[in-house]
Amino acid sequence: MGPFPVREWTPPAKSAIFMIMTMPDQKNKPHMYQCLYFGESENLKEKEFWKHHNKYGCFIEKAKSESNLYIGFHNVSESTENRKQLVLKLINKISPICNK
């Protein structure tokens, strides 16, 4: 689901894989997103994980501001290990800058 502006997003209490994105050229190319980071969570609602994430500095550096950060997610009720494997496949395929 998504993308949603992170400031306006109400996270569900679900396990999921997620993607943090930015819109590099909001003026000329609206709705064209760049993936910054893939991750997984046992419960998206546990905390504002995106804001307290150890890669938050990278998110802001690339997006230029918190108002240009977006999140998308896909519910995955499988084990943490399965979610991590899915995230690894996505990282290997897309190579998001903040996963490096």
RAUR-V814566 format. One record per helix or strand of 3 or more residues. SS is the DSSP state (2 for helix, 1 for strand). FROM is the first residue (numbers start at 1). LEN is the number of residues. If there is no record, write none. Layout:
BEGIN
SS	FROM	LEN
SS	FROM	LEN
END
This chain:
BEGIN
1	2	4
1	16	7
1	34	8
2	44	3
2	49	4
2	56	8
2	66	3
1	69	7
2	80	15
2	97	3
END
